[in-house]
């Protein structure tokens, strides 16, 4: 990055005259005195301002003609974050934090002022010193990926790593994860690690740590508080309940989805309240049943990616479904309309899939409610063609469960049995 990235004209002359570069820590006297870091400018803009990142996390623009004095406090080369050495407190419980990447695993690069990925989980831990007052945090980096780049093979690595700690003294395990595909990962872990004895929390952040509105620290603090106080095992997603900072929500990992692109309260439990609410570090329990239906930990860490999620829409070309069948897929999850329907133009291809012993399951595009394929004649026709209604399972969860089921057996009847068996709260009451 250039030492004056984005600056030109008068603002560039101003910085050069005062021997200031992007990333320098400075004190600026204008109408009041400001302290912060000179930030790069990425957008085309005027040459009358410099951008300063305040300690609060906010960026402000200062008009150079109104700056009375600018003083360099430290150069960009000398501003280096140092991880604090946190001594272990034998009286506190132990938590394992696994880092996989995402917005929550980001920080400010104080040499440039830019936001960069956290390279180690230790950095993530030390950036929230409040955690040391709640628990001893051990850390491990699995990989550093944005969530859209996390694939089923990453799920396998996470599951294999967690399996190693099934007999550890940890009170719980945190997985730092990008938010966009977090509920896919939580679903897979819920099935692959069914019966795991301690709670596991996937934690993300909608806004990076350089923003004053970042939710990263509070989500982590809420997760650690939950894991140390709640003895309920299961796989959970822990995020802000809404835009306010008073409440952190703990969602069942197979009954949740991201329903907003950018709000801090983006995640919502489908069809019910969150399993737990964390209010001022107090845990409020809304769980109605045990998370897992099995008591003994019996990991089945396998997967078959030859499963398709087909979202039906008016005008869907049945040949697309035929291509899926011809590609050797083992299961198809339909995201049908309403109570679980697809157009009759699909029936001939569905019949072919049935004859080839491909498992077919039906979910609904509706956010809430159950599939009821016996209500209308069209639904009954689909039942006769071999499509299995999957109650109120979320389409993405059904996809992941089918991948897992197909990874553990190739027989359609056994896949069907697994798909209809409640394993990890994937069906709500």
C-alpha positions in Angstrom: 0.0 0.0 0.0 1.3 3.5 -0.9 2.3 5.7 2.1 -0.3 8.2 0.9 -3.0 6.0 -0.6 -6.0 7.9 -1.9 -4.6 11.4 -1.2 -4.0 13.9 -4.0 -3.7 17.6 -4.6 -3.8 19.9 -1.5 -4.3 17.1 1.0 -1.3 15.2 -0.4 0.8 18.3 -0.2 -0.4 18.8 3.4 0.7 15.4 4.5 4.0 15.5 2.8 4.8 19.0 4.2 4.2 17.7 7.7 6.0 14.4 7.0 2.9 12.3 7.8 2.0 9.0 6.1 -1.0 6.7 6.2 -1.0 4.7 9.4 0.8 7.3 11.5 -0.6 8.0 14.9 -1.1 11.8 15.2 -2.6 14.6 17.3 -4.5 17.2 15.4 -5.4 20.7 16.8 -8.4 22.3 15.1 -11.7 23.4 16.7 -10.8 20.8 19.3 -7.9 18.4 19.7 -8.2 15.0 18.0 -6.0 11.9 18.4 -6.0 8.9 16.1 -4.5 7.2 13.0 -4.3 8.7 9.5 -6.4 6.4 7.3 -6.1 5.7 3.6 -8.8 7.1 1.2 -10.3 4.5 -1.1 -13.0 6.6 -2.9 -12.7 9.4 -5.3 -13.2 12.5 -3.3 -12.0 16.1 -2.8 -8.5 17.0 -1.8 -9.5 19.2 1.1 -9.7 16.7 3.9 -7.7 14.1 5.7 -9.3 11.0 7.3 -8.6 10.2 10.9 -9.6 7.1 12.8 -10.4 7.9 16.4 -9.8 5.6 19.3 -13.6 5.1 19.5 -13.4 3.4 16.1 -15.1 6.1 14.1 -13.5 7.7 11.1 -13.8 11.5 10.7 -12.8 13.8 7.9 -10.9 17.0 8.9 -10.7 20.0 6.6 -7.0 20.8 6.2 -7.6 24.6 6.1 -9.0 24.4 9.7 -6.1 22.3 11.0 -4.0 24.5 13.2 -1.3 21.9 14.0 -0.6 18.3 13.3 1.9 16.3 15.4 3.1 12.8 14.7 3.0 10.7 17.9 4.3 7.5 16.3 5.1 6.3 12.8 3.2 3.5 11.2 6.3 1.3 11.4 6.4 1.5 15.2 2.7 1.1 15.9 2.5 -2.7 16.6 -0.2 -4.4 18.6 1.3 -6.7 21.2 -0.6 -9.6 22.6 -1.1 -9.5 26.3 0.1 -12.5 28.2 -2.9 -13.7 30.2 -2.1 -15.8 33.2 -4.2 -18.9 33.8 -6.6 -18.6 36.7 -7.0 -22.1 38.2 -10.3 -21.1 39.8 -11.9 -20.3 36.4 -13.3 -22.8 33.9 -11.4 -23.6 30.7 -12.8 -22.8 27.2 -11.3 -23.8 23.8 -11.5 -21.2 21.1 -11.1 -22.5 17.5 -10.6 -19.9 14.8 -11.8 -20.4 11.3 -11.9 -16.8 10.0 -14.7 -14.4 9.2 -15.4 -10.8 10.2 -15.1 -11.7 13.9 -11.4 -12.7 13.2 -10.4 -9.3 11.9 -8.4 -6.4 13.3 -7.0 -3.0 12.4 -3.5 -3.1 10.8 -2.0 -0.1 12.6 0.7 0.3 9.9 -1.9 1.1 7.3 -5.1 1.7 9.2 -6.8 -1.1 7.2 -8.8 -4.0 8.5 -7.0 -7.3 8.1 -7.7 -10.9 9.1 -6.5 -11.9 12.5 -3.6 -14.4 12.0 -3.9 -16.2 15.2 -6.6 -17.1 17.7 -4.4 -15.6 20.4 -4.8 -12.2 18.8 -8.6 -12.7 18.8 -8.5 -13.7 22.5 -6.2 -10.8 23.6 -8.4 -8.3 21.7 -11.2 -8.9 24.3 -9.4 -8.9 27.7 -12.7 -9.2 29.5 -12.7 -12.9 28.6 -9.9 -13.5 31.0 -12.2 -12.5 33.9 -14.7 -15.2 32.9 -12.6 -18.2 31.8 -9.2 -19.4 30.7 -9.2 -19.3 26.9 -7.0 -21.8 25.0 -6.8 -21.1 21.3 -6.2 -22.9 18.1 -6.3 -21.8 14.5 -7.9 -24.3 12.1 -7.9 -22.1 9.0 -8.6 -18.5 8.1 -11.5 -18.3 5.6 -14.4 -16.0 4.8 -17.5 -18.1 5.4 -18.4 -18.2 1.7 -15.2 -20.2 1.2 -15.9 -22.7 3.9 -16.8 -26.0 2.2 -17.8 -29.5 3.5 -14.2 -30.5 3.8 -13.8 -27.7 6.3 -16.7 -29.0 8.3 -14.9 -32.4 8.4 -11.8 -30.7 9.8 -13.7 -28.8 12.4 -15.6 -32.0 13.5 -12.4 -34.1 13.6 -10.7 -31.4 15.8 -13.6 -31.2 18.2 -13.8 -35.0 18.5 -10.3 -35.0 20.0 -11.6 -33.0 23.0 -14.5 -35.2 23.8 -12.9 -36.2 27.1 -11.2 -32.9 27.9 -11.8 -30.7 30.9 -13.2 -27.8 28.8 -16.5 -26.4 29.9 -17.3 -25.6 26.2 -15.9 -24.9 22.8 -16.2 -21.7 20.7 -15.8 -21.7 17.0 -15.1 -18.2 15.5 -16.8 -18.3 12.2 -18.0 -16.0 9.4 -21.7 -15.4 9.6 -22.9 -16.0 6.0 -22.7 -19.8 6.1 -22.5 -20.3 9.9 -25.8 -22.2 10.1 -24.6 -24.7 7.5 -21.6 -25.5 9.7 -23.6 -25.6 12.9 -26.0 -28.1 11.2 -23.3 -30.4 10.1 -21.6 -30.4 13.6 -25.0 -31.1 15.2 -25.4 -34.4 13.2 -21.8 -35.5 13.0 -21.1 -34.9 16.7 -24.5 -36.0 18.1 -24.3 -36.6 21.8 -21.1 -34.5 22.4 -21.0 -33.9 26.1 -20.2 -30.2 26.4 -21.8 -27.2 24.6 -20.3 -25.8 21.4 -21.0 -22.2 20.3 -20.4 -20.8 16.9 -19.8 -17.1 17.2 -19.6 -14.4 14.5 -19.6 -10.7 14.0 -21.7 -8.6 11.6 -19.3 -5.7 11.8 -15.5 -5.7 12.0 -13.5 -4.7 15.1 -12.5 -1.3 13.5 -16.1 -0.1 13.7 -17.5 1.5 16.8 -20.7 -0.5 16.3 -18.8 -3.8 16.1 -20.6 -6.7 17.8 -17.5 -9.0 17.9 -16.5 -8.5 21.6 -20.0 -8.6 23.0 -20.8 -11.8 21.1 -17.7 -13.5 22.4 -18.3 -12.4 25.9 -21.8 -13.6 25.7 -20.7 -17.0 24.3 -18.1 -17.5 27.0 -20.6 -16.5 29.7 -23.1 -19.0 28.3 -20.6 -21.9 28.0 -19.3 -21.4 31.6 -22.7 -21.1 33.2 -24.9 -23.4 31.2 -24.4 -27.1 31.3 -26.7 -27.9 28.4 -24.9 -29.7 25.7 -25.6 -29.0 22.0 -24.5 -26.9 19.1 -25.5 -23.3 19.2 -25.1 -20.0 17.3 -24.6 -17.0 19.6 -25.1 -13.5 18.2 -26.8 -10.2 19.1 -30.6 -10.5 19.6 -31.2 -7.1 18.1 -29.5 -3.8 17.4 -29.1 -3.1 21.1 -26.3 -4.4 23.2 -28.4 -5.6 26.2 -29.2 -9.1 24.9 -27.2 -11.8 23.3 -29.3 -14.7 21.7 -28.3 -18.4 21.8 -29.9 -20.2 18.9 -30.2 -24.0 18.3 -27.8 -24.7 15.5 -30.3 -26.6 13.4 -33.2 -24.2 13.9 -31.6 -20.9 12.9 -30.9 -18.9 9.8 -29.4 -15.5 8.9 -32.4 -13.3 8.0 -30.7 -10.0 7.4 -27.6 -9.0 5.5 -26.0 -6.5 7.9 -28.0 -6.0 11.1 -26.3 -7.1 14.3 -29.5 -9.1 15.1 -29.4 -10.9 11.8 -29.9 -14.4 13.1 -33.3 -15.7 14.2 -34.6 -18.9 15.5 -37.2 -20.2 13.0 -40.6 -20.8 14.5 -39.7 -20.2 18.1 -37.8 -18.1 20.6 -34.0 -18.5 20.9 -33.0 -21.4 23.1 -31.3 -19.1 25.6 -31.1 -15.3 26.1 -28.0 -13.8 27.8 -29.1 -10.6 29.5 -26.4 -8.8 31.6 -24.5 -12.1 31.9 -27.6 -13.9 33.2 -28.8 -16.9 31.3 -32.5 -17.2 30.5 -33.5 -20.7 29.5 -36.2 -21.2 26.8 -35.2 -24.8 25.9 -38.2 -27.1 25.8 -36.4 -30.4 25.1 -32.9 -31.9 25.2 -30.8 -30.8 22.2 -29.7 -34.4 21.3 -32.0 -37.4 21.3 -29.1 -39.7 22.0 -27.2 -39.7 25.3 -23.9 -41.3 24.2 -21.4 -39.5 22.0 -21.2 -41.5 18.8 -19.4 -39.4 16.2 -20.1 -40.1 12.5 -17.8 -37.7 10.7 -18.6 -38.5 7.1 -20.2 -36.7 4.2 -21.3 -37.1 0.6 -21.5 -33.8 -1.3 -23.6 -35.4 -4.1 -26.8 -33.8 -2.7 -28.7 -31.0 -4.4 -31.0 -28.3 -3.0 -33.6 -27.5 -5.7 -35.6 -24.3 -5.2 -38.7 -24.7 -7.3 -40.1 -21.6 -9.0 -42.6 -21.0 -11.9 -40.7 -21.7 -15.0 -38.1 -24.0 -13.5 -36.7 -26.2 -16.3 -37.1 -29.9 -15.5 -34.0 -30.6 -17.5 -32.0 -29.0 -14.8 -33.3 -31.7 -12.4 -32.5 -34.3 -15.1 -28.9 -33.0 -15.1 -28.7 -33.5 -11.4 -29.9 -37.1 -11.7 -27.5 -37.8 -14.6 -24.6 -36.4 -12.5 -25.0 -39.2 -10.0 -26.5 -37.3 -7.1 -27.6 -39.5 -4.2 -30.3 -37.2 -2.8 -32.4 -34.2 -3.7 -34.0 -31.7 -1.3 -36.8 -29.7 -2.8 -37.6 -26.3 -1.5 -41.2 -26.3 -2.6 -44.0 -23.8 -2.5 -46.4 -23.5 0.4 -47.3 -26.8 2.0 -44.7 -28.6 -0.2 -45.5 -28.5 -4.0 -43.6 -28.4 -7.3 -45.2 -27.9 -10.7 -46.6 -30.9 -12.5 -44.2 -30.4 -15.4 -41.6 -31.8 -12.9 -43.4 -35.1 -12.4 -41.8 -37.1 -15.2 -38.3 -36.3 -14.1 -39.2 -36.9 -10.4 -40.5 -40.3 -11.5 -37.1 -41.0 -13.1 -35.3 -40.0 -9.8 -37.6 -42.3 -7.9 -36.9 -45.2 -10.2 -33.1 -44.6 -9.7 -33.5 -44.9 -5.9 -32.5 -41.3 -5.3 -33.8 -40.0 -2.0 -36.1 -37.0 -2.4 -37.2 -34.8 0.5 -39.6 -31.9 0.5 -39.2 -28.7 2.5 -41.0 -25.3 2.1 -39.9 -21.9 0.9 -42.1 -20.4 3.6 -40.1 -19.2 6.6 -42.3 -20.9 9.1 -44.8 -23.8 9.3 -44.8 -27.5 8.3 -44.9 -29.3 5.0 -48.3 -31.0 4.6 -48.4 -32.9 1.3 -51.7 -34.7 2.0 -53.9 -31.5 1.9 -54.0 -31.1 -1.9 -54.1 -33.6 -4.7 -50.8 -32.3 -6.1 -49.1 -33.0 -2.9 -50.5 -36.5 -2.7 -49.3 -37.1 -6.3 -45.7 -36.2 -5.2 -46.0 -38.6 -2.3 -46.8 -41.3 -4.7 -43.8 -40.4 -6.7 -41.5 -41.0 -3.8 -41.0 -37.5 -2.3 -40.7 -37.6 1.5 -42.1 -34.6 3.5 -39.6 -33.3 6.0 -42.0 -31.6 8.4 -40.6 -28.1 9.3 -36.9 -28.8 8.7 -35.2 -25.7 7.3 -34.1 -26.3 3.7 -30.4 -25.6 4.3 -30.5 -27.9 7.3 -32.2 -30.7 5.3 -29.5 -30.3 2.6 -26.7 -30.7 5.2 -28.4 -33.6 7.0 -28.9 -35.4 3.6 -25.2 -34.9 2.8 -24.4 -36.4 6.2 -26.9 -39.2 5.8 -25.6 -40.1 2.3 -22.1 -40.1 3.7 -23.0 -42.8 6.2 -25.1 -45.0 3.9 -25.9 -45.5 0.2 -29.2 -47.2 0.7 -32.2 -44.9 0.1 -34.4 -46.6 2.8 -31.7 -45.9 5.4 -31.2 -42.3 4.2 -35.0 -41.9 4.6 -34.9 -43.3 8.1 -32.1 -41.0 9.1 -33.8 -38.0 7.5 -37.0 -38.6 9.4 -35.3 -39.4 12.7 -35.0 -36.4 15.1 -31.3 -36.3 16.0 -30.3 -32.8 16.9 -33.5 -30.6 17.4 -33.8 -30.2 13.6 -37.6 -30.6 13.9 -39.3 -28.3 16.4 -42.2 -29.3 18.5 
